[in-house]
Amino acid sequence: MPIEMPEMPPAVAAALASGLPRFAVAASPPAENVTAAMLARPSVTRSGRTIARSIETALAQGGAAGVGAPMVVLGLDDLAKGKSPRQSAARLWLQLLPAGDTGQRALAEVDQTSGKLTSVSEGAEVKALSKQIDKLSSAASRSASSARQELALISVPALHLTAVWLKGDPANGSDDVVIPNDGPIAPLVPGQRYPLADFQKQVKAMAADRMAKTKGDMGG
């Protein structure tokens, strides 16, 4: 089934364009009317080679290329009440920056409310998310189906849960599918496809359990 990549909002593009260079310094003083090449700041290079190379690649291409999607953030109260991600606005935008010479991507997070780049990260979860999205994109390009789904993301910070959300359109015969990313998220299985209703049922129980344990830890 074809996967549609959402178009980056102009405000997100502006946030990346202004935010990413703050992680970088000019490689050499620019000549008149010439823009200097940009390299990741030494502090970034020391803390994460993937971040450094990914930022350099994005800046060298003249913009924040890569794959991005809106992210809905849900709290435990939302899940316990059975709130659907379709009822929530996507406050964040996540952008997988292009891979540098490490072959791995860094992940930039933009707060769409403030219009600011809030973080650039790397690691096992970013690597798994990138692999999952690349796999979906590859499979979609080989599909002859007319039904389409749009890429989005779901985050539940309290459960350390991030998931790919393929937003369907019942009008063209496609349903919502949720694919959890790697992490300690049992009983959900990373990489498994869940119909949205099944996913909601699972995370509702997980949220209720976490809330009950949290209240128990508070004592009396």
N, CA, C and O of each residue as an XYZ file, in Angstrom:
880
protein
N       0.846     -1.196      0.000
C       0.000      0.000      0.000
C       0.878      1.241      0.000
O       1.748      1.358      0.862
N       0.688      2.170     -0.926
C       1.530      3.369     -0.991
C       1.470      4.194      0.292
O       0.403      4.387      0.874
N       2.634      4.676      0.718
C       2.720      5.530      1.894
C       3.020      6.947      1.431
O       4.014      7.186      0.746
N       2.161      7.880      1.806
C       2.379      9.271      1.443
C       3.224      9.959      2.513
O       2.915      9.891      3.702
N       4.282     10.615      2.077
C       5.117     11.379      2.992
C       4.538     12.785      3.105
O       4.422     13.475      2.091
N       4.177     13.225      4.287
C       3.563     14.547      4.432
C       4.518     15.664      4.049
O       5.727     15.560      4.254
N       3.974     16.712      3.501
C       4.788     17.864      3.121
C       5.193     18.641      4.362
O       4.373     18.889      5.247
N       6.454     19.021      4.421
C       6.940     19.770      5.572
C       6.284     21.152      5.626
O       6.325     21.887      4.639
N       5.686     21.515      6.754
C       5.096     22.855      6.877
C       6.174     23.931      6.760
O       7.300     23.721      7.210
N       5.850     25.076      6.164
C       6.833     26.159      6.024
C       7.454     26.568      7.362
O       8.641     26.888      7.416
N       6.661     26.563      8.447
C       7.189     26.959      9.757
C       8.243     25.977     10.254
O       9.205     26.370     10.914
N       8.057     24.690      9.933
C       9.047     23.683     10.325
C      10.326     23.869      9.529
O      11.423     23.799     10.083
N      10.187     24.109      8.225
C      11.356     24.350      7.375
C      12.145     25.552      7.885
O      13.375     25.534      7.911
N      11.424     26.595      8.290
C      12.087     27.798      8.803
C      12.810     27.502     10.117
O      13.915     27.995     10.344
N      12.183     26.694     10.987
C      12.796     26.350     12.269
C      14.079     25.545     12.068
O      15.068     25.758     12.771
N      14.061     24.625     11.113
C      15.256     23.836     10.828
C      16.342     24.699     10.191
O      17.522     24.575     10.520
N      15.934     25.560      9.289
C      16.904     26.417      8.604
C      17.620     27.348      9.576
O      18.810     27.622      9.425
N      16.884     27.830     10.575
C      17.499     28.738     11.553
C      18.145     27.992     12.713
O      19.101     28.478     13.317
N      17.615     26.804     13.022
C      18.115     26.074     14.187
C      19.351     25.235     13.937
O      20.259     25.215     14.768
N      19.404     24.537     12.805
C      20.535     23.645     12.544
C      21.883     24.366     12.502
O      22.860     23.842     13.036
N      21.969     25.541     11.889
C      23.276     26.218     11.882
C      23.799     26.556     13.270
O      24.997     26.787     13.434
N      22.928     26.590     14.268
C      23.396     26.869     15.626
C      24.221     25.708     16.177
O      24.962     25.860     17.148
N      24.077     24.544     15.535
C      24.889     23.398     15.918
C      26.189     23.357     15.110
O      26.970     22.413     15.230
N      26.419     24.395     14.278
C      27.535     24.342     13.342
C      28.359     25.621     13.376
O      27.911     26.650     13.882
N      29.561     25.543     12.834
C      30.444     26.697     12.701
C      30.992     26.694     11.283
O      31.011     25.652     10.626
N      31.434     27.838     10.810
C      32.006     27.904      9.467
C      33.341     27.181      9.436
O      34.156     27.333     10.345
N      33.568     26.388      8.383
C      34.822     25.657      8.245
C      35.965     26.611      7.951
O      37.109     26.331      8.309
N      35.673     27.745      7.299
C      36.688     28.741      6.987
C      36.003     30.086      6.820
O      34.805     30.136      6.543
N      36.739     31.177      6.982
C      36.113     32.490      6.793
C      35.585     32.620      5.373
O      36.302     32.310      4.422
N      34.346     33.072      5.210
C      33.782     33.172      3.859
C      34.389     34.305      3.060
O      34.621     35.396      3.581
N      34.643     34.038      1.793
C      35.078     35.101      0.896
C      33.873     35.968      0.575
O      32.739     35.591      0.870
N      34.104     37.110     -0.019
C      33.003     38.021     -0.338
C      32.000     37.343     -1.270
O      32.369     36.780     -2.300
N      30.722     37.408     -0.884
C      29.623     36.827     -1.671
C      29.693     35.300     -1.770
O      29.061     34.709     -2.646
N      30.452     34.661     -0.883
C      30.563     33.207     -0.886
C      30.208     32.683      0.498
O      30.717     33.178      1.503
N      29.346     31.695      0.549
C      28.957     31.102      1.823
C      29.962     30.028      2.220
O      30.271     29.138      1.429
N      30.464     30.111      3.431
C      31.447     29.128      3.894
C      30.784     27.781      4.104
O      29.596     27.701      4.414
N      31.574     26.711      3.932
C      31.074     25.382      4.264
C      30.840     25.319      5.760
O      31.569     25.936      6.537
N      29.817     24.566      6.165
C      29.478     24.493      7.583
C      29.780     23.108      8.130
O      29.468     22.096      7.502
N      30.382     23.077      9.294
C      30.696     21.816      9.960
C      30.074     21.830     11.350
O      29.831     22.890     11.925
N      29.819     20.627     11.883
C      29.236     20.556     13.223
C      30.202     21.139     14.251
O      31.417     20.979     14.137
N      29.654     21.804     15.239
C      30.480     22.360     16.309
C      31.284     21.258     16.983
O      30.823     20.119     17.056
N      32.491     21.577     17.483
C      33.310     20.558     18.164
C      32.577     19.855     19.292
O      32.749     18.652     19.489
N      31.756     20.597     20.041
C      31.022     19.972     21.150
C      30.060     18.916     20.644
O      29.861     17.891     21.296
N      29.447     19.163     19.459
C      28.552     18.180     18.869
C      29.337     16.994     18.346
O      28.924     15.846     18.513
N      30.480     17.271     17.707
C      31.313     16.201     17.163
C      31.765     15.252     18.260
O      31.782     14.034     18.081
N      32.135     15.837     19.411
C      32.605     14.984     20.513
C      31.469     14.152     21.085
O      31.679     13.003     21.474
N      30.273     14.713     21.142
C      29.166     14.014     21.798
C      28.496     12.984     20.912
O      27.915     12.026     21.421
N      28.560     13.154     19.592
C      27.901     12.183     18.735
C      28.309     12.336     17.275
O      27.955     13.328     16.638
N      29.041     11.380     16.743
C      29.509     11.481     15.360
C      28.352     11.450     14.372
O      28.377     12.144     13.356
N      27.326     10.635     14.678
C      26.177     10.566     13.778
C      25.493     11.926     13.674
O      25.151     12.370     12.578
N      25.296     12.583     14.808
C      24.677     13.905     14.799
C      25.527     14.876     13.987
O      25.012     15.614     13.148
N      26.839     14.867     14.246
C      27.735     15.793     13.560
C      27.683     15.611     12.050
O      27.516     16.582     11.312
N      27.826     14.375     11.591
C      27.864     14.115     10.150
C      26.499     14.357      9.504
O      26.422     14.829      8.370
N      25.428     14.036     10.223
C      24.090     14.229      9.678
C      23.786     15.714      9.514
O      23.200     16.123      8.511
N      24.181     16.519     10.492
C      23.991     17.965     10.400
C      24.822     18.527      9.256
O      24.334     19.346      8.477
N      26.069     18.095      9.151
C      26.932     18.574      8.069
C      26.309     18.277      6.707
O      26.323     19.124      5.813
N      25.761     17.068      6.555
C      25.148     16.677      5.285
C      23.925     17.533      4.980
O      23.735     17.976      3.848
N      23.098     17.763      6.000
C      21.903     18.587      5.810
C      22.275     20.011      5.405
O      21.659     20.592      4.511
N      23.291     20.568      6.072
C      23.703     21.933      5.763
C      24.376     22.018      4.398
O      24.197     22.993      3.668
N      25.147     20.993      4.061
C      25.841     20.994      2.778
C      24.858     20.947      1.622
O      25.145     21.457      0.539
N      23.707     20.342      1.844
C      22.694     20.249      0.797
C      21.843     21.511      0.713
O      20.949     21.623     -0.126
N      22.138     22.448      1.592
C      21.418     23.711      1.540
C      20.064     23.675      2.187
O      19.244     24.562      1.951
N      19.808     22.681      2.990
C      18.514     22.611      3.665
C      18.362     21.317      4.422
O      19.202     20.423      4.316
N      17.289     21.213      5.188
C      17.048     20.033      6.011
C      16.359     18.963      5.186
O      15.143     18.793      5.271
N      17.133     18.243      4.389
C      16.563     17.160      3.592
C      16.294     15.957      4.491
O      16.627     15.972      5.676
N      15.703     14.942      3.934
C      15.401     13.746      4.699
C      13.911     13.477      4.701
O      13.172     13.952      3.838
N      13.485     12.710      5.683
C      12.079     12.329      5.791
C      11.526     12.846      7.109
O      12.152     12.682      8.156
N      10.365     13.464      7.062
C       9.778     14.001      8.277
C       8.305     13.676      8.394
O       7.658     13.297      7.418
N       7.777     13.829      9.614
C       6.355     13.548      9.851
C       5.907     14.245     11.130
O       6.718     14.482     12.025
N       4.614     14.577     11.221
C       4.077     15.155     12.454
C       3.972     14.091     13.538
O       3.754     12.914     13.249
N       4.127     14.511     14.773
C       4.038     13.575     15.902
C       2.987     14.042     16.904
O       3.012     15.183     17.365
N       2.069     13.144     17.231
C       1.071     13.383     18.269
C       1.616     12.851     19.592
O       2.071     11.709     19.663
N       1.572     13.659     20.622
C       2.048     13.262     21.947
C       0.844     13.034     22.854
O       0.007     13.919     23.031
N       0.770     11.837     23.424
C      -0.362     11.471     24.282
C       0.096     11.219     25.713
O       1.153     10.634     25.944
N      -0.708     11.665     26.665
C      -0.428     11.423     28.068
C      -1.188     10.216     28.590
O      -2.066      9.686     27.910
N      -0.852      9.783     29.791
C      -1.513      8.619     30.382
C      -3.009      8.863     30.568
O      -3.818      7.960     30.354
N      -3.376     10.071     30.964
C      -4.801     10.383     31.139
C      -5.555     10.237     29.824
O      -6.666      9.708     29.786
N      -4.930     10.717     28.737
C      -5.557     10.608     27.419
C      -5.808      9.149     27.067
O      -6.893      8.787     26.610
N      -4.797      8.316     27.284
C      -4.904      6.908     26.914
C      -5.911      6.177     27.798
O      -6.697      5.365     27.311
N      -5.884      6.469     29.097
C      -6.802      5.806     30.020
C      -8.260      6.126     29.690
O      -9.161      5.335     29.967
N      -8.475      7.300     29.092
C      -9.831      7.692     28.703
C     -10.196      7.188     27.310
O     -11.305      7.417     26.829
N      -9.245      6.495     26.661
C      -9.515      5.958     25.333
C      -9.450      6.995     24.231
O     -10.048      6.813     23.171
N      -8.726      8.091     24.470
C      -8.637      9.155     23.474
C      -7.862      8.679     22.252
O      -6.779      8.109     22.381
N      -8.408      8.911     21.085
C      -7.761      8.510     19.842
C      -6.721      9.547     19.439
O      -6.928     10.739     19.668
N      -5.609      9.125     18.846
C      -4.636     10.109     18.349
C      -5.227     11.030     17.293
O      -4.712     12.124     17.064
N      -6.301     10.599     16.651
C      -6.959     11.452     15.660
C      -7.649     12.646     16.317
O      -8.005     13.606     15.634
N      -7.841     12.596     17.640
C      -8.471     13.693     18.367
C      -7.455     14.700     18.891
O      -7.819     15.686     19.533
N      -6.172     14.445     18.611
C      -5.116     15.320     19.120
C      -4.356     15.983     17.974
O      -4.103     15.365     16.940
N      -3.998     17.247     18.176
C      -3.184     17.954     17.187
C      -1.731     17.513     17.323
O      -1.263     17.221     18.423
N      -1.031     17.469     16.209
C       0.382     17.077     16.218
C       1.223     18.288     16.618
O       1.491     19.167     15.799
N       1.629     18.321     17.871
C       2.395     19.477     18.379
C       3.833     19.474     17.867
O       4.434     20.533     17.684
N       4.378     18.290     17.639
C       5.777     18.181     17.224
C       5.900     17.751     15.764
O       4.971     17.197     15.176
N       7.054     18.020     15.211
C       7.437     17.497     13.896
C       8.818     16.865     14.053
O       9.738     17.503     14.565
N       8.968     15.610     13.615
C      10.253     14.934     13.663
C      10.810     14.803     12.256
O      10.109     14.376     11.338
N      12.056     15.168     12.095
C      12.717     15.128     10.796
C      13.966     14.253     10.877
O      14.903     14.556     11.616
N      13.967     13.158     10.104
C      15.168     12.334      9.989
C      16.097     13.021      9.000
O      15.811     13.076      7.804
N      17.196     13.538      9.495
C      18.145     14.245      8.645
C      18.867     13.249      7.737
O      18.916     12.059      8.049
N      19.420     13.711      6.635
C      20.109     12.791      5.731
C      21.326     12.161      6.403
O      21.939     12.763      7.284
N      21.667     10.954      5.984
C      22.801     10.231      6.554
C      24.110     10.834      6.075
O      24.241     11.219      4.913
N      25.073     10.913      6.978
C      26.411     11.348      6.603
C      27.273     10.141      6.285
O      26.758      9.105      5.864
N      28.580     10.261      6.481
C      29.465      9.151      6.131
C      29.366      7.979      7.109
O      29.938      6.916      6.870
N      28.633      8.178      8.216
C      28.410      7.059      9.133
C      27.338      6.114      8.594
O      27.226      4.972      9.041
N      26.551      6.599      7.628
C      25.451      5.798      7.101
C      24.214      5.853      7.979
O      23.200      5.232      7.662
N      24.288      6.601      9.095
C      23.175      6.704     10.025
C      22.647      8.130     10.055
O      23.356      9.081      9.725
N      21.367      8.261     10.463
C      20.731      9.571     10.509
C      20.551     10.072     11.932
O      20.388      9.296     12.874
N      20.586     11.376     12.056
C      20.199     12.008     13.312
C      18.739     12.427     13.182
O      18.202     12.513     12.077
N      18.108     12.685     14.318
C      16.695     13.036     14.351
C      16.528     14.422     14.950
O      16.939     14.671     16.083
N      15.922     15.324     14.181
C      15.665     16.680     14.666
C      14.202     16.799     15.080
O      13.306     16.314     14.390
N      13.976     17.451     16.215
C      12.615     17.641     16.729
C      12.271     19.121     16.727
O      13.010     19.944     17.264
N      11.144     19.446     16.118
C      10.681     20.832     16.064
C       9.352     20.952     16.795
O       8.428     20.175     16.552
N       9.261     21.921     17.684
C       8.007     22.224     18.369
C       7.202     23.126     17.435
O       7.574     24.277     17.208
N       6.106     22.605     16.897
C       5.329     23.381     15.934
C       4.577     24.536     16.589
O       4.167     25.480     15.914
N       4.399     24.456     17.900
C       3.703     25.533     18.609
C       4.579     26.775     18.704
O       4.123     27.890     18.453
N       5.843     26.570     19.069
C       6.776     27.693     19.211
C       7.551     27.973     17.935
O       8.149     29.039     17.784
N       7.538     26.995     16.998
C       8.284     27.157     15.758
C       9.783     27.102     15.966
O      10.538     27.789     15.279
N      10.226     26.263     16.938
C      11.653     26.190     17.249
C      12.170     24.757     17.187
O      11.453     23.810     17.512
N      13.424     24.613     16.767
C      14.118     23.335     16.831
C      14.480     23.096     18.286
O      15.218     23.882     18.880
N      13.968     22.018     18.867
C      14.173     21.772     20.296
C      15.280     20.777     20.603
O      15.856     20.819     21.691
N      15.594     19.875     19.662
C      16.656     18.906     19.930
C      17.102     18.216     18.655
O      16.375     18.173     17.663
N      18.325     17.670     18.702
C      18.839     16.788     17.655
C      19.422     15.585     18.388
O      20.276     15.742     19.261
N      18.967     14.390     18.037
C      19.374     13.198     18.786
C      19.808     12.069     17.866
O      19.578     12.101     16.657
N      20.438     11.076     18.467
C      20.841      9.864     17.771
C      20.702      8.703     18.746
O      20.284      8.897     19.888
N      21.047      7.506     18.307
C      20.986      6.357     19.192
C      20.198      5.205     18.611
O      19.748      5.251     17.466
N      20.038      4.167     19.421
C      19.404      2.936     18.960
C      17.960      3.157     18.521
O      17.527      2.597     17.514
N      17.207      3.973     19.273
C      15.800      4.182     18.926
C      15.661      4.973     17.624
O      14.770      4.701     16.818
N      16.546      5.951     17.424
C      16.522      6.721     16.176
C      16.883      5.818     15.006
O      16.266      5.884     13.943
N      17.883      4.977     15.212
C      18.302      4.033     14.163
C      17.162      3.093     13.790
O      16.926      2.837     12.609
N      16.448      2.573     14.803
C      15.336      1.644     14.550
C      14.196      2.346     13.826
O      13.587      1.777     12.920
N      13.905      3.592     14.229
C      12.833      4.348     13.597
C      13.165      4.630     12.128
O      12.311      4.502     11.251
N      14.398      5.009     11.882
C      14.842      5.272     10.515
C      14.729      4.021      9.657
O      14.275      4.085      8.514
N      15.139      2.896     10.202
C      15.070      1.627      9.469
C      13.620      1.262      9.157
O      13.316      0.787      8.063
N      12.728      1.486     10.120
C      11.319      1.156      9.938
C      10.692      2.023      8.836
O       9.948      1.516      7.996
N      10.988      3.306      8.842
C      10.428      4.211      7.846
C      11.003      3.915      6.462
O      10.277      3.956      5.469
N      12.291      3.620      6.390
C      12.896      3.263      5.103
C      12.266      1.989      4.541
O      12.024      1.879      3.339
N      12.007      1.040      5.423
C      11.396     -0.226      5.009
C       9.993      0.013      4.463
O       9.614     -0.559      3.441
N       9.228      0.853      5.140
C       7.875      1.167      4.692
C       7.897      1.885      3.346
O       7.089      1.596      2.464
N       8.820      2.813      3.202
C       8.924      3.570      1.955
C       9.269      2.653      0.792
O       8.730      2.791     -0.306
N      10.172      1.719      1.045
C      10.590      0.783     -0.004
C       9.439     -0.119     -0.416
O       9.210     -0.335     -1.606
N       8.711     -0.647      0.569
C       7.588     -1.532      0.274
C       6.480     -0.781     -0.451
O       5.836     -1.324     -1.349
N       6.263      0.464     -0.058
C       5.202      1.260     -0.667
C       5.484      1.534     -2.142
O       4.564      1.573     -2.959
N       6.766      1.724     -2.479
C       7.111      2.041     -3.861
C       6.858      0.874     -4.800
O       6.753      1.055     -6.013
N       6.758     -0.340     -4.230
C       6.520     -1.525     -5.053
C       5.049     -1.910     -5.092
O       4.674     -2.850     -5.793
N       4.205     -1.190     -4.343
C       2.794     -1.530     -4.255
C       2.013     -0.959     -5.438
O       2.248      0.163     -5.887
N       1.090     -1.765     -5.917
C       0.229     -1.316     -7.021
C      -1.144     -0.900     -6.520
O      -2.014     -0.547     -7.317
N      -1.350     -0.937     -5.210
C      -2.649     -0.604     -4.632
C      -2.951      0.881     -4.783
O      -2.046      1.715     -4.754
N      -4.220      1.201     -4.944
C      -4.640      2.604     -5.033
C      -4.934      3.200     -3.657
O      -4.987      4.420     -3.504
N      -5.124      2.336     -2.656
C      -5.377      2.799     -1.296
C      -4.081      3.367     -0.720
O      -3.006      2.796     -0.903
N      -4.196      4.487     -0.029
C      -3.000      5.142      0.473
C      -3.100      5.415      1.971
O      -4.190      5.549      2.528
N      -1.924      5.493      2.607
C      -1.833      5.874      4.008
C      -0.796      6.985      4.123
O       0.145      7.053      3.332
N      -0.975      7.855      5.113
C      -0.043      8.962      5.308
C       0.806      8.725      6.547
O       0.300      8.298      7.586
N       2.093      9.004      6.431
C       3.013      8.788      7.539
C       2.808      9.814      8.644
O       2.741     11.015      8.381
N       2.708      9.336      9.883
C       2.664     10.184     11.067
C       3.333      9.399     12.194
O       3.737      8.252     12.003
N       3.448     10.017     13.359
C       4.104      9.370     14.500
C       3.292      9.608     15.766
O       2.583     10.606     15.894
N       3.413      8.669     16.698
C       2.756      8.773     18.000
C       3.822      8.622     19.082
O       4.709      7.775     18.975
N       3.730      9.439     20.113
C       4.650      9.333     21.249
C       3.868      9.315     22.555
O       2.941     10.098     22.759
N       4.268      8.401     23.432
C       3.729      8.370     24.793
C       4.933      8.392     25.735
O       5.427      7.335     26.128
N       5.411      9.586     26.103
C       6.635      9.693     26.907
C       6.604      8.886     28.195
O       7.616      8.301     28.578
N       5.461      8.845     28.869
C       5.369      8.140     30.152
C       5.554      6.634     30.007
O       5.897      5.950     30.972
N       5.327      6.119     28.800
C       5.500      4.689     28.551
C       6.768      4.412     27.729
O       7.023      3.275     27.334
N       7.553      5.460     27.480
C       8.766      5.342     26.646
C       8.418      4.716     25.294
O       9.160      3.889     24.764
N       7.284      5.129     24.758
C       6.752      4.522     23.540
C       6.720      5.528     22.391
O       6.188      6.631     22.516
N       7.305      5.112     21.275
C       7.197      5.847     20.015
C       6.710      4.859     18.968
O       7.132      3.703     18.958
N       5.826      5.306     18.091
C       5.287      4.391     17.086
C       5.062      5.118     15.773
O       4.720      6.300     15.744
N       5.263      4.386     14.694
C       4.892      4.882     13.371
C       3.386      4.723     13.231
O       2.828      3.676     13.561
N       2.751      5.746     12.750
C       1.297      5.726     12.571
C       0.994      5.945     11.096
O       1.248      7.022     10.555
N       0.456      4.928     10.453
C       0.057      5.037      9.064
C      -1.419      5.417      9.040
O      -2.292      4.575      9.249
N      -1.684      6.677      8.786
C      -3.046      7.202      8.836
C      -3.798      6.830      7.570
O      -3.447      7.248      6.466
N      -4.819      6.049      7.754
C      -5.598      5.597      6.616
C      -6.705      6.565      6.240
O      -6.931      7.580      6.898
N      -7.380      6.217      5.166
C      -8.519      6.995      4.682
C      -9.607      6.004      4.291
O      -9.536      5.399      3.221
N     -10.614      5.829      5.148
C     -11.675      4.862      4.856
C     -12.325      5.074      3.495
O     -12.846      4.132      2.897
N     -12.295      6.308      3.007
C     -12.924      6.593      1.722
C     -12.245      5.888      0.561
O     -12.871      5.609     -0.462
N     -10.942      5.597      0.730
C     -10.255      4.891     -0.347
C      -9.819      3.479      0.055
O      -8.969      2.868     -0.592
N     -10.422      2.976      1.138
C     -10.193      1.585      1.519
C      -8.967      1.315      2.359
O      -8.517      0.172      2.436
N      -8.412      2.339      2.993
C      -7.236      2.124      3.839
C      -7.566      2.425      5.298
O      -8.289      3.376      5.597
N      -7.034      1.612      6.196
C      -7.278      1.759      7.629
C      -6.032      2.285      8.331
O      -4.936      2.273      7.771
N      -6.217      2.746      9.571
C      -5.090      3.183     10.391
C      -4.320      1.967     10.902
O      -4.903      0.996     11.383
N      -2.991      2.049     10.785
C      -2.117      0.999     11.302
C      -1.044      1.652     12.162
O      -0.498      2.691     11.792
N      -0.738      1.045     13.315
C       0.282      1.569     14.215
C       1.379      0.520     14.373
O       1.098     -0.655     14.609
N       2.637      0.959     14.238
C       3.782      0.059     14.331
C       4.722      0.577     15.416
O       5.429      1.557     15.184
N       4.753     -0.050     16.594
C       5.616      0.414     17.679
C       7.099      0.328     17.311
O       7.537     -0.602     16.634
N       7.852      1.319     17.774
C       9.298      1.308     17.599
C       9.934      0.466     18.710
O       9.251      0.042     19.642
N      11.235      0.230     18.606
C      11.936     -0.557     19.613
C      11.855      0.118     20.976
O      11.774      1.343     21.074
N      11.877     -0.697     22.024
C      11.856     -0.174     23.384
C      11.193     -1.152     24.335
O      10.594     -2.135     23.901
N      11.300     -0.884     25.650
C      10.673     -1.749     26.660
C       9.178     -1.457     26.753
O       8.729     -0.769     27.670
N       8.415     -1.981     25.803
C       7.011     -1.587     25.660
C       6.058     -2.775     25.731
O       4.927     -2.684     25.254
N       6.493     -3.882     26.315
C       5.622     -5.051     26.443
C       4.317     -4.648     27.131
O       4.332     -3.818     28.039
N       3.190     -5.226     26.709
C       3.019     -6.364     25.797
C       3.032     -6.024     24.310
O       2.890     -6.928     23.487
N       3.197     -4.745     23.930
C       3.327     -4.408     22.521
C       4.623     -5.001     21.979
O       5.619     -5.105     22.694
N       4.595     -5.385     20.717
C       5.765     -5.994     20.082
C       6.348     -5.009     19.074
O       5.650     -4.604     18.145
N       7.609     -4.614     19.234
C       8.217     -3.690     18.278
C       8.154     -4.234     16.849
O       8.451     -5.404     16.605
N       7.767     -3.378     15.920
C       7.728     -3.765     14.519
C       6.453     -4.454     14.073
O       6.235     -4.644     12.877
N       5.605     -4.832     15.028
C       4.358     -5.503     14.667
C       3.304     -4.474     14.275
O       3.235     -3.388     14.850
N       2.484     -4.833     13.287
C       1.419     -3.941     12.831
C       0.152     -4.156     13.657
O      -0.317     -5.284     13.811
N      -0.390     -3.069     14.182
C      -1.622     -3.128     14.973
C      -2.687     -2.237     14.335
O      -2.413     -1.074     14.040
N      -3.894     -2.761     14.116
C      -4.998     -1.861     13.773
C      -5.130     -0.832     14.890
O      -4.876     -1.152     16.051
N      -5.516      0.378     14.567
C      -5.565      1.449     15.563
C      -6.395      1.062     16.779
O      -6.004      1.368     17.905
N      -7.525      0.398     16.581
C      -8.392      0.016     17.707
C      -7.662     -0.939     18.648
O      -7.785     -0.820     19.867
N      -6.899     -1.891     18.089
C      -6.147     -2.837     18.920
C      -5.024     -2.122     19.668
O      -4.771     -2.408     20.838
N      -4.363     -1.206     18.999
C      -3.300     -0.437     19.640
C      -3.852      0.364     20.808
O      -3.261      0.383     21.888
N      -4.981      1.025     20.595
C      -5.589      1.822     21.656
C      -5.978      0.958     22.852
O      -5.824      1.370     24.002
N      -6.482     -0.236     22.575
C      -6.864     -1.134     23.658
C      -5.652     -1.522     24.500
O      -5.720     -1.564     25.729
N      -4.547     -1.802     23.818
C      -3.324     -2.199     24.527
C      -2.777     -1.051     25.364
O      -2.469     -1.232     26.542
N      -2.655      0.136     24.756
C      -2.038      1.234     25.489
C      -2.962      1.777     26.576
O      -2.485      2.350     27.555
N      -4.254      1.610     26.422
C      -5.178      2.015     27.489
C      -4.912      1.192     28.745
O      -4.873      1.726     29.854
N      -4.728     -0.123     28.558
C      -4.426     -1.006     29.696
C      -3.057     -0.670     30.277
O      -2.885     -0.664     31.496
N      -2.081     -0.391     29.414
C      -0.737     -0.039     29.871
C      -0.759      1.252     30.676
O      -0.085      1.362     31.700
N      -1.536      2.231     30.212
C      -1.633      3.514     30.904
C      -2.295      3.355     32.266
O      -1.846      3.934     33.255
N      -3.368      2.564     32.312
C      -4.070      2.332     33.582
C      -3.145      1.648     34.581
O      -3.138      1.988     35.765
N      -2.372      0.695     34.105
C      -1.436     -0.022     34.973
C      -0.351      0.913     35.500
O      -0.020      0.881     36.685
N       0.201      1.746     34.615
C       1.242      2.680     35.033
C       0.714      3.698     36.032
O       1.404      4.041     36.992
N      -0.506      4.185     35.813
C      -1.096      5.151     36.733
C      -1.355      4.543     38.100
O      -1.157      5.189     39.129
N      -1.803      3.281     38.099
C      -2.068      2.596     39.369
C      -0.766      2.396     40.139
O      -0.728      2.574     41.357
N       0.289      2.030     39.437
C       1.582      1.805     40.102
C       2.162      3.123     40.605
O       2.785      3.161     41.665
N       1.961      4.197     39.855
C       2.474      5.495     40.266
C       1.792      5.958     41.546
O       2.446      6.467     42.456
N       0.476      5.780     41.615
C      -0.255      6.163     42.837
C       0.172      5.305     44.001
O       0.245      5.778     45.135
N       0.464      4.011     43.723
C       0.917      3.129     44.782
C       2.266      3.524     45.328
O       2.525      3.379     46.523
N       3.147      4.033     44.442
C       4.489      4.442     44.848
C       4.466      5.705     45.698
O       5.417      5.994     46.424
N       3.355      6.465     45.599
C       3.272      7.727     46.347
C       3.026      7.496     47.830
O       3.211      8.400     48.644
N       2.613      6.296     48.176
C       2.375      5.986     49.579
C       1.083      6.560     50.096
O       0.289      7.097     49.323
N       0.853      6.458     51.394
C      -0.385      6.975     51.945
C      -0.184      7.524     53.321
O      -1.134      8.005     53.939
